[in-house]
Amino acid sequence: GWDCAGVKHGGPTKNIYIRNLMAYSKGSGCVSIGSEMSGGVENVSAINVTCWGGGNGMYIKTAASRGGYVKNILYENITIDGEKKTALTIGESYGAKNPVCDANWNPTPPPVDNVVYRNISVKSHPETAFKFEGLKQQPITNLRLENVNTVDGKGSFQCENVKGSSKNVNPKPCQ
């Protein structure tokens, strides 16, 4: 996203396919979605990705004041190494209302639905390796974790206002 000034501002961004990517992240995220959400984001796949560095790994960022929606996102066959923030993050409390947006901008909170993390290997990570934060008025729904693991079996999850399922996840995810 490019905060109310991007090419797709006000319209949906959809049908994005990222594959066979090797990326270094020193700041925000290796593969990030958001924070601009005014038109919505849907049908994004990131497959066969290796990322390393000092930022976040796979990062979806939005906020109640961003509008739009996030749906049908797939992260599959991902290796993350050396991230200093979190390996997998969905944050619906990213920053304040964007000052670049129109003063009358008053969107509804963005739904985040049907996000799948499949076959994720995290080699090194901080204590909180996974962070999923939904909004009280708009929880994250249909979050699926399948074969998501830290190599050392350590690390933790931080979850708020999330509904979903998990299969073959280590460390133990939020319930």
N, C-alpha and C positions, 0 to 999 in steps of 0.2 A: 504494500500500500504506500501511497505517496500523499498522505494526509490532505485531503480536499483539494489537491492540485494536480493529481495524476491524470494520465490519459483516459482512464476509465472512471474518473470521479462521477458519482451519481448513477452509474450503470453497473450491472453485474460483471464480475470477472469469473469466467467459467471455462471448463474443459481444458485444464492445464495439465500437461504430462511432463514430468521431470524424470530422467532416467540416466543411469550410469554417470553419476556426478561424484567428483571428489572435491571437497570444499574445505577451506580454512575459515573459521569464524573467530574473530577476535573481539567482537562486540555483541550485536543483537542475537543473531541466530544463523545456523547453517542453512536451513530451509525455513523461512519465516512466511507467515500469512498474516497480513494486517500491518499496521493498526487501522489503516483506512478501510472502512467497511460500508460506506454509505450506500453502495449499490449491491452489496452482497458478494460472497465468494462461494463457488460450488464446483464439485467435480474436479478436484485436484488430486493427482497421484504423484508421489515421489517414491521411486522404486530403484533399488540398487544404488544407495547413497553411502558414501564414507565421509565423515566429517570429523575434524579435529580442531583444537584451538582453545580459546579462552572465553567464549561466549556461551550461548545456549545451543542446544542441538536442534531439535525440531520444535518450532515455536509458533503458536497461534496466539495472536495478541489482539484484543479488542476491549471495549468498555461500554458501559450503559449509554454513554453519550455519543457513541460512534455510529449507531444505527446498523442497517443491513442485516446480514445473516452469514453464518458459516455452516455449510453442510456437504456431506459426501466427500470426506477427505480420507485419503489412504496414504500411510507411510509404511512401506514394505521393504524388507531386506536392507536394513539400515545398520551401519556400524558407527558408533560414536566413541571418540577417544579424546580425553583431555579437556573436556568442557569444564569450565570453572563455575558456571552457573548451574543450570539443570539440563538433563539429557532430553527429556520430553516435557513440554509445558503448554498448557492452555490457560491463558490468563484473561479473564473478562473484567479486570480492573486496571487496565493499562492506561495510566495517565489520566489527565483531566480532559474536559472538553477542548477540542482542538481550536486554538485561537484563530486559525486561518479560515475556519468554517463560518458561514453566514451567522450573524447574531441571532437570527430566528430559528436556527437549526435546533430542533427538539425531537430527536428520533425516539422510537421505542427501543428498549434493550434488545440487542441482537441475539437470536437463538443460535446455539452451537449444537449441531445434531449430526450423528452418524460419522464419527471420527474413529478410524481404525488404525491401530499400531500393530503391525504383524512382522514377526521375525526381526526383532530389535536386539542388538548386542551392544552393551555399554561397557567399554573397557576400563575407563577411569572416570570418576565422578565426585562431586561433593557429597556431603551427608544426605541432603535432600536431592535425590537424583530425578525424581518425577514430581511434577507439580500441576495439579488440575484445579483451577478455581473458577467455578461458575458463580452466577449472581443469584441471590435469593429469589428475585422476581423472574429470573430466566435461567434455570439450572442447565448445565451441560447434559444432553441426553444422548443415549445410545453410544456411549464411549466404549470401545472394545479394545482390550489388550490381549494379544495372542502371541505366545512365545516371546515375551519381553523379559530380558534378563540382564543383570549386571554380571560380568564375568566373575567377580569375587563374591557374588551372592549377598553383598552388603548394600547399604544405602537405604533410603526410605522414600515413602510417598507422602505428599501433602495434598489433601483433597477437601474441597468444600463445594457443596451444591452440585453433585455429580451423580448421574444415574448411568449404569452400564454393566459390563460383564468382563471377566478375565478368565484366561485359560493358559496354563503353563507360564506363570509369572513368578519371578524371583528377583528381589525380595517380595514378601507378601504385600499385595496391594491394599489400598483402602477398601473397606467393606461397604 
